[in-house]
């Protein structure tokens, strides 16, 4: 069984493309193009399910057309519409410099000065030039490389040196 903490969201499926089971995917992270992976994980009917990739191609920088094995009709592709797409953390790049911000969703965020856990990263807002970690409690923390002190991938924890007063906002 695939657990939520073992994967991270990289996109969302859109509508079917053509009649042979291909589907569009809005891509937040192209890790599946950088790392050799045979499958992606979809959220289907309340559970995480692996789907093996038959082929894919990028239409734009943020949109891919993907064909999964055993999904051979427009009806089959339509059943996957609006499914969130996840990537296994254990297959992600091993080089910390290659991680995207979305990889850290689900990680605890700790303050380097106090050692205290500030919260858990619920999502990443990269809609503007200033990328933000959105914590589960609604607080926003700037996702800036210079603030990151340590990343514990196995422990799902990122430690940051947070500017004075930021947590009080």
C-alpha positions as CSV (number, residue, x, y, z in Angstrom):
1,X,0.0,0.0,0.0
2,X,1.3,3.4,-0.9
3,X,1.3,6.0,1.9
4,X,0.8,9.7,1.5
5,X,4.1,10.5,3.2
6,X,5.9,8.3,0.6
7,X,4.9,10.5,-2.3
8,X,4.6,14.2,-3.2
9,X,2.3,15.9,-5.6
10,X,3.7,16.8,-9.0
11,X,0.6,17.7,-11.0
12,X,-3.0,17.1,-11.9
13,X,-4.6,15.3,-14.8
14,X,-6.8,17.2,-17.2
15,X,-9.1,16.1,-20.0
16,X,-8.5,13.2,-22.4
17,X,-6.5,14.0,-25.5
18,X,-7.4,12.1,-28.6
19,X,-9.2,8.7,-28.6
20,X,-6.5,6.2,-27.6
21,X,-6.4,6.9,-23.8
22,X,-3.9,9.8,-23.7
23,X,-4.6,12.5,-21.1
24,X,-3.3,16.0,-20.4
25,X,-1.4,16.6,-17.2
26,X,-0.7,20.0,-15.6
27,X,2.9,19.6,-14.4
28,X,4.2,21.3,-11.2
29,X,7.4,19.3,-11.2
30,X,9.0,17.4,-14.1
31,X,10.8,15.0,-11.9
32,X,9.4,12.0,-13.9
33,X,11.3,13.4,-16.9
34,X,14.6,13.8,-15.0
35,X,14.5,10.5,-13.1
36,X,14.0,7.1,-14.6
37,X,10.6,6.0,-13.3
38,X,8.2,3.5,-14.8
39,X,5.1,4.7,-13.0
40,X,3.3,7.7,-11.5
41,X,0.9,7.5,-8.6
42,X,-2.7,8.8,-8.9
43,X,-5.3,9.6,-6.3
44,X,-8.2,7.5,-7.4
45,X,-11.3,6.8,-5.3
46,X,-9.6,7.9,-2.1
47,X,-6.5,5.7,-2.4
48,X,-3.1,6.1,-4.1
49,X,-2.7,3.8,-7.1
50,X,0.4,3.3,-9.3
51,X,-0.2,3.7,-13.0
52,X,2.6,2.6,-15.4
53,X,3.7,5.1,-18.0
54,X,3.5,3.8,-21.6
55,X,4.7,7.1,-23.1
56,X,4.6,10.9,-22.6
57,X,5.6,14.1,-24.3
58,X,5.6,17.7,-23.2
59,X,3.2,20.0,-25.0
60,X,4.4,23.1,-23.1
61,X,6.7,23.7,-20.1
62,X,3.7,23.1,-17.8
63,X,1.6,20.6,-19.8
64,X,2.4,17.0,-20.7
65,X,0.4,14.5,-22.7
66,X,0.7,11.1,-21.0
67,X,-0.5,7.6,-21.9
68,X,-0.8,5.0,-19.1
69,X,-0.6,1.3,-19.7
70,X,-4.1,-0.4,-20.0
71,X,-5.8,3.0,-20.5
72,X,-6.6,2.7,-24.2
73,X,-9.9,4.6,-24.7
74,X,-11.1,8.1,-24.3
75,X,-13.6,6.7,-21.7
76,X,-10.7,5.2,-19.7
77,X,-8.8,8.5,-19.8
78,X,-11.9,10.4,-18.8
79,X,-12.2,8.4,-15.6
80,X,-8.8,9.8,-14.6
81,X,-9.7,13.4,-15.2
82,X,-8.9,15.7,-12.3
83,X,-6.9,13.1,-10.5
84,X,-3.9,14.4,-8.5
85,X,-0.6,13.0,-9.7
86,X,2.2,12.1,-7.3
87,X,5.8,10.9,-7.5
88,X,7.5,8.4,-5.1
89,X,9.9,10.3,-2.8
90,X,12.3,7.3,-2.9
91,X,12.7,7.6,-6.6
92,X,13.2,11.4,-6.6
93,X,16.6,12.9,-7.3
94,X,19.2,12.2,-4.7
95,X,20.9,15.5,-5.2
96,X,19.4,18.1,-2.8
97,X,20.2,20.9,-5.3
98,X,17.8,19.2,-7.8
99,X,14.8,19.1,-5.5
100,X,11.9,21.3,-6.4
101,X,10.0,23.2,-3.7
102,X,7.0,20.9,-4.2
103,X,9.1,18.0,-3.0
104,X,8.9,19.4,0.6
105,X,5.1,19.3,0.9
106,X,4.4,17.2,3.9
107,X,7.7,18.0,5.6
108,X,7.9,19.6,9.1
109,X,9.4,23.1,9.0
110,X,11.7,23.8,12.0
111,X,13.2,27.1,13.2
112,X,17.0,26.8,13.2
113,X,17.4,29.3,16.1
114,X,15.0,27.5,18.5
115,X,14.8,24.0,17.1
116,X,11.1,24.2,17.5
117,X,8.8,22.8,14.8
118,X,6.9,25.7,13.2
119,X,4.4,23.6,11.3
120,X,3.9,21.2,8.5
121,X,4.2,22.3,4.8
122,X,0.7,21.8,3.2
123,X,1.5,23.3,-0.2
124,X,3.8,25.6,-2.2
125,X,2.6,28.8,-3.7
126,X,4.8,29.5,-6.7
127,X,2.4,31.7,-8.6
128,X,4.6,34.7,-8.0
129,X,8.3,35.4,-8.2
130,X,8.5,34.9,-4.4
131,X,7.8,31.2,-3.7
132,X,6.1,30.5,-0.4
133,X,5.6,27.5,1.8
134,X,2.0,27.4,2.9
135,X,1.8,25.8,6.3
136,X,-1.2,23.7,7.5
137,X,-2.3,26.5,9.8
138,X,-2.3,29.0,7.0
139,X,0.9,30.8,7.7
140,X,3.2,31.6,4.8
141,X,7.0,31.2,4.9
142,X,9.3,32.4,2.2
143,X,10.9,29.4,0.4
144,X,14.4,30.9,-0.1
145,X,17.5,28.8,-0.5
146,X,19.5,31.2,1.7
147,X,17.2,30.5,4.6
148,X,17.5,26.8,4.4
149,X,20.0,25.5,7.0
150,X,19.4,21.7,6.8
151,X,17.2,19.2,4.9
152,X,16.5,15.8,6.5
153,X,14.9,13.9,3.6
154,X,14.5,10.7,5.6
155,X,13.1,12.5,8.6
156,X,10.8,14.7,6.4
157,X,12.1,17.9,8.0
158,X,13.5,21.1,6.7
159,X,15.2,23.5,9.1
160,X,15.3,27.2,8.2
161,X,16.8,30.3,9.7
162,X,13.6,32.4,9.9
163,X,13.8,36.2,10.0
164,X,12.9,37.8,13.3
165,X,9.3,38.6,13.7
166,X,8.2,36.5,10.7
167,X,6.3,33.9,12.8
168,X,4.3,36.7,14.5
169,X,2.8,38.0,11.3
